[in-house]
Amino acid sequence: MKTRAVRIYGKNDLRLEEFELPEMREDEILAHVMSDSICMSSYKAASQGSDHKRIPDDIHIHPTIFGHEFSGEILRVGAKWSHRFSAGTKFSIQPAMNYKGSLDAPGYSYRFIGGDATYVIIPNEVMEMNCLLEYTGDGWFNASLSEPMSCIVGAFNANYHTRPGSYAHHMGVVTGGNMVILAGAGAMGLGAIDYALHGNRRPGLLVVTDIDDQRLYRAESLFLPVAAEQSGCRLQFVNTAKLENPDEFLMNLTAGKGFDDVFVFAPVKPVTELADRLLSRDGCLNFFAGPTDPAFRAEFNFYNVHYASTHVVGTSGGNTDDMVEALRLMSMGSINPAVMVTHIGGLDAVIPTTLNLPKIPGGKKLIYTNIDMPLTALADFSEKGKSDPLFRDLARLVEKHNGLWNTEAEARLLGSY
């Protein structure tokens, strides 16, 4: 079977090509990819080429397929896995398999599987590691976004706290505690707000900071403080750029106690150091943002480490359990990862989008792999709709869903090709 896919050949060398997939083996699965979302991790991988830890040294000879946040449908199942999987099943994949200690992952390391493709062959190790996950919800894009959502779930699970006189670590954020998400009005921050408000362990106070009024306005329009209050959480959005003394203002929101859980969503030294100053006794600082600079550093108050038991954790991606939890909450309608999406495009948009990702404003860039379409912001649908009936319909459906991408719009888009 032929596939059309974006493959990496070297640093900043991505190519959209059509080629023949090999015959599927009895321990493999043939699948049809439907959607993929583009991540900053993909930009880093494209920039680093073979220097990236997940990308093989021989991509100039054996290129690998790009994209690791994808969903699709199983077409054919090899005999080894026929007792567990069947044709027609919708799926998502956890790329961080850790197979035999290897960093190899779909979307980075494999020649015949990745999200930026039409058809792929899922290798045996994906199933061996229980990383092929069924999705029972509507549409396709939610399943693609289960990977970034799993990173958020994983971060919330990775935080830990102790009890006075005990060395036992109690995993997870503090239920009913004080939480702040710094630089939290971007795409992943919106996902974190959604999970904080609708997950199993909800804070009593959730503060979200940013330095951009437009991002904060959008965040507050999606997560109304009055609605959060009804579920037992006091939610407040703060533009720290407008504060003469952000430390004092934020600490006052906690009556001087500080925050049990502090999340850093931008790899910026002043933001990270602010996070340290906001910690309560036994407070946990989660450095969520992935820096591109391997020498990134920030000061940390070790007096408080010793006397106030403050501590820091960091996670890079979620595990399979985190992704299962994200898929469960999506299927139930408890969380809506559409809050992260700001742009839609086709397979032909992958290369320019990936290589220029830091320069493109907004949140998640969602790709539909079986169509060609320039990357287009949801906010531009109305203008394009003046001359294009497809975008006129898409604009109407996005407006119907409070400005968010949705399964109705997805069906209209895919039905037009």
C-alpha positions in Angstrom: 0.0 0.0 0.0 1.2 3.5 -0.8 1.4 6.2 1.8 1.9 9.9 1.7 4.1 11.2 4.5 6.4 13.8 5.8 9.9 12.4 6.5 13.0 13.8 8.0 16.4 13.5 6.2 18.5 15.8 8.3 18.5 19.1 10.2 15.6 21.2 8.9 15.2 18.8 6.0 11.6 17.6 5.9 10.1 16.2 2.7 6.5 15.3 1.8 6.7 12.2 -0.3 4.7 9.3 -1.5 6.2 5.8 -1.2 5.2 2.1 -0.8 4.9 0.6 2.6 6.4 -2.9 3.1 4.1 -5.9 3.5 2.6 -6.0 7.0 4.0 -8.8 9.2 1.9 -11.1 11.4 3.0 -9.1 14.6 2.1 -5.7 13.1 -1.0 -3.6 12.4 -1.9 -1.6 9.3 -3.6 1.7 10.1 -5.1 4.8 8.5 -4.0 8.0 10.2 -6.6 10.8 10.4 -5.2 13.6 12.4 -2.0 14.8 14.0 -1.2 17.9 16.2 2.1 19.6 15.9 4.2 20.0 19.0 7.2 22.1 19.9 9.0 18.8 20.4 8.6 18.2 16.7 10.2 21.6 16.0 13.1 20.7 18.2 13.5 17.4 16.5 13.5 19.0 13.1 16.1 21.5 14.2 18.4 18.9 15.7 18.1 16.1 13.2 20.2 13.1 14.1 21.5 15.0 17.1 18.1 14.5 18.7 18.1 11.5 21.1 15.1 9.9 19.5 16.2 10.3 15.8 18.5 7.7 14.2 21.9 8.5 12.8 21.1 7.2 9.4 18.0 9.3 8.4 19.9 10.6 5.4 19.6 7.1 4.1 16.6 5.8 5.9 14.3 8.7 6.7 11.7 8.4 9.4 8.1 9.6 9.5 7.4 12.8 11.5 4.6 13.5 13.9 3.8 11.9 17.3 0.4 13.2 18.4 -1.9 11.3 16.1 -5.1 9.3 15.8 -6.6 7.0 13.3 -8.4 3.8 12.5 -7.1 0.2 12.4 -7.5 -1.4 9.0 -5.9 -4.8 9.3 -4.5 -6.8 12.3 -1.7 -9.3 12.2 -2.4 -12.8 13.6 -0.4 -12.1 16.8 -2.7 -9.3 17.9 -6.0 -10.4 16.4 -7.2 -11.4 19.9 -6.8 -7.8 21.2 -7.5 -5.5 18.2 -9.8 -5.4 15.3 -10.4 -3.5 12.1 -12.5 -0.4 12.5 -11.1 0.5 16.0 -10.3 4.1 16.6 -6.9 4.6 18.3 -4.3 6.9 19.7 -0.7 6.0 20.4 1.5 6.8 23.4 4.9 7.5 21.6 7.1 7.3 24.8 7.2 3.5 24.8 10.4 3.0 26.7 10.7 -0.4 24.9 13.7 -2.3 26.5 15.0 1.1 27.8 15.1 2.6 24.3 14.1 6.2 23.5 12.7 5.1 20.1 9.3 6.5 19.5 6.7 6.7 16.6 7.0 10.1 15.0 10.8 10.3 15.6 12.5 6.9 15.1 10.5 4.7 12.7 10.5 4.5 9.0 6.9 3.4 8.6 5.0 4.9 11.5 4.4 8.6 12.4 1.5 11.0 12.6 2.2 13.0 9.5 1.2 10.2 7.1 -1.9 8.8 5.5 -1.2 5.1 6.2 1.3 3.5 8.6 2.4 0.1 9.9 2.3 -0.1 13.7 5.2 -2.2 14.8 5.0 -5.0 17.4 6.7 -3.1 20.2 3.8 -0.5 20.3 1.4 -3.3 21.2 3.9 -5.1 23.5 4.2 -1.9 25.6 0.4 -1.4 25.7 0.9 1.9 23.8 -1.8 1.3 21.2 -4.9 2.8 22.9 -8.5 2.6 21.9 -10.5 5.9 21.7 -14.2 5.6 22.1 -15.2 9.3 21.8 -16.5 11.3 18.9 -14.3 12.6 16.0 -10.6 12.3 15.6 -8.9 15.4 16.9 -9.5 14.7 20.5 -7.5 11.5 20.3 -4.6 13.3 18.7 -4.7 15.8 21.6 -4.6 13.0 24.2 -0.8 12.9 23.9 -0.3 16.6 25.0 -3.1 16.2 27.6 -1.3 13.1 29.0 1.8 15.4 29.5 -0.4 17.6 31.7 -1.9 14.6 33.6 1.6 13.3 34.1 2.8 16.6 35.5 -0.1 16.7 38.0 0.7 13.2 39.1 4.4 13.9 39.4 4.0 16.6 42.1 4.5 15.3 45.6 4.1 16.5 49.2 5.1 15.2 52.6 3.5 15.3 56.0 5.2 16.8 59.1 7.3 14.2 60.8 7.1 11.8 57.8 9.3 11.1 54.9 6.6 9.5 52.9 5.8 11.1 49.6 2.2 11.7 48.8 2.0 11.9 45.1 -0.1 14.4 43.1 -1.3 17.9 43.6 -3.0 18.9 46.8 -6.8 18.5 46.7 -8.3 21.7 47.9 -4.9 23.4 48.0 -3.5 26.6 46.4 -2.3 26.2 42.8 -0.8 28.7 40.4 0.0 28.2 36.7 2.6 30.7 35.7 2.6 31.8 32.0 -0.5 29.6 31.8 -2.7 31.2 29.1 -1.0 29.4 26.2 -2.1 26.2 24.6 -0.8 23.8 27.2 -1.7 26.1 30.0 -5.4 26.0 28.8 -5.3 22.3 28.9 -3.8 22.4 32.4 -6.6 24.7 33.6 -9.2 22.4 32.1 -7.6 19.4 33.9 -7.2 21.3 37.2 -10.9 22.2 37.2 -12.3 18.9 36.0 -9.8 16.2 37.1 -9.9 14.0 40.2 -7.8 16.3 42.4 -9.0 19.9 42.2 -7.4 22.9 43.9 -9.4 25.2 46.2 -7.6 28.2 44.6 -6.4 28.3 41.0 -4.5 31.3 39.8 -3.4 31.6 36.2 -0.9 34.3 35.2 0.3 35.6 31.8 1.7 38.9 30.4 -0.7 39.1 27.5 -4.2 40.5 28.0 -5.6 38.9 24.8 -4.5 35.4 25.9 -5.9 36.0 29.4 -9.2 37.3 28.0 -9.5 34.1 25.8 -8.7 31.9 28.8 -11.2 33.6 31.0 -13.9 33.4 28.3 -13.3 29.6 28.2 -13.1 29.1 31.9 -15.5 31.4 33.7 -14.5 32.0 37.3 -18.2 31.9 38.3 -18.5 28.3 36.8 -15.3 27.3 38.6 -16.7 28.6 41.9 -19.8 26.4 41.5 -17.4 23.3 41.4 -15.6 24.5 44.5 -12.6 26.3 43.1 -11.8 30.0 43.2 -10.3 30.9 39.8 -8.4 34.1 39.1 -6.5 35.3 36.1 -3.7 37.8 36.6 -1.6 39.8 34.2 1.7 40.0 36.1 3.2 42.6 33.6 0.8 45.1 35.0 1.7 44.6 38.7 4.3 46.7 40.5 5.0 43.8 42.9 3.8 40.4 41.5 5.1 38.5 44.5 3.1 40.5 47.0 -0.1 40.4 44.9 0.0 36.7 44.3 1.0 35.8 47.9 -1.9 38.0 49.2 -4.3 35.8 47.2 -3.3 32.9 49.5 -3.4 35.1 52.7 0.3 34.9 52.8 0.5 31.1 53.0 1.9 30.6 49.5 1.1 28.0 46.9 1.2 24.2 47.4 1.6 23.6 43.7 3.4 26.0 41.3 3.6 25.2 37.6 6.0 26.9 35.3 4.7 26.9 31.7 7.5 29.1 30.1 11.2 28.4 30.3 12.0 31.9 31.4 14.5 32.6 34.2 12.4 35.4 36.0 9.2 33.2 35.8 11.0 30.2 37.3 12.5 32.3 40.1 9.1 33.9 40.8 7.8 30.3 41.1 10.3 29.6 43.8 9.3 32.7 45.8 5.6 31.7 45.7 6.1 28.3 47.3 4.4 27.5 50.6 5.9 25.2 53.2 6.2 21.8 51.5 5.4 23.5 48.2 6.2 21.7 45.0 7.5 23.6 41.9 6.8 21.8 38.7 9.0 23.0 35.8 6.7 21.9 33.0 8.1 24.0 30.2 10.8 22.3 28.1 13.8 24.7 27.4 15.7 24.5 24.1 18.8 25.8 25.9 20.6 22.8 27.5 22.4 25.3 29.9 19.1 26.9 31.1 19.5 27.8 34.8 17.6 29.7 37.5 18.2 30.4 41.1 16.5 28.4 43.8 16.2 29.3 47.5 18.0 26.4 49.3 17.3 28.0 52.7 13.7 27.2 52.1 14.6 23.7 50.8 16.2 23.0 54.1 13.7 24.7 56.5 10.5 24.8 54.6 10.8 21.5 52.7 10.2 23.2 49.3 11.1 21.0 46.3 11.1 20.9 42.5 10.0 18.2 40.0 10.0 18.1 36.2 8.4 15.8 33.7 8.9 15.3 29.9 5.7 13.8 28.5 3.2 11.5 30.2 3.1 7.7 30.4 0.6 5.2 29.2 -1.6 5.5 32.3 -1.7 9.3 32.0 -2.8 8.9 28.4 -5.5 6.4 29.3 -6.8 8.9 31.9 -6.8 11.7 29.3 -8.7 9.5 26.8 -11.2 8.5 29.5 -11.9 12.1 30.5 -12.3 13.1 26.9 -14.6 10.2 26.1 -16.8 11.2 29.1 -16.8 14.9 28.0 -15.2 15.9 31.3 -12.3 17.8 29.6 -12.3 19.4 26.2 -8.8 19.6 24.6 -10.2 21.8 21.8 -9.3 24.7 24.0 -5.7 24.2 22.9 -6.4 24.4 19.1 -6.0 27.6 17.2 -5.1 26.5 13.7 -6.1 23.9 11.2 -4.2 22.6 8.2 -3.6 19.7 5.8 -0.7 17.4 5.3 0.9 20.0 2.9 1.0 22.4 5.8 3.2 20.2 8.1 6.6 21.2 6.8 6.3 25.0 6.9 4.4 24.9 10.1 6.9 22.6 11.9 10.0 24.6 10.7 8.5 27.9 11.7 6.5 26.9 14.7 8.0 29.4 17.2 7.1 32.3 14.9 3.5 31.3 14.5 1.3 32.7 17.3 -1.5 30.9 19.0 -1.9 27.4 20.3 -2.0 23.9 18.9 -1.7 23.5 15.1 -4.0 20.6 14.1 -3.3 18.6 10.9 -5.7 16.5 8.9 -3.5 14.1 7.0 -5.8 13.1 4.2 -6.4 16.6 2.9 -4.3 19.5 1.5 -5.0 22.9 3.1 -2.8 25.8 4.1 -2.5 26.3 7.9 -5.4 28.6 8.8 -6.2 30.2 12.1 -9.7 29.6 13.4 -10.0 33.4 13.9 -9.5 33.8 10.1 -12.4 31.5 9.1 -14.9 34.3 8.9 -12.8 36.4 6.5 -12.1 33.5 4.3 -15.7 32.5 4.4 -16.7 35.7 2.5 -15.4 33.9 -0.7 -15.3 30.3 0.3 -18.5 28.4 1.4 -16.5 25.8 3.2 -14.9 28.3 5.5 -18.2 30.1 5.9 -19.6 26.9 7.3 -16.6 26.2 9.5 -16.8 29.8 10.9 -20.4 29.2 11.8 -19.7 25.9 13.5 -16.7 27.3 15.4 -18.8 30.2 16.6 -21.5 27.8 17.7 -19.0 26.1 20.0 -17.7 29.3 21.7 -14.9 29.8 19.3 -13.5 26.3 19.6 -12.8 23.6 17.1 -15.3 20.8 17.3 -16.4 17.5 15.8 -19.1 19.1 13.8 -16.6 21.4 12.1 -14.2 18.4 11.7 -17.0 16.4 9.9 -17.8 19.3 7.6 -14.1 19.7 6.7 -13.4 16.1 6.0 -16.7 15.7 4.2 -15.7 18.4 1.7 -12.7 16.4 0.4 
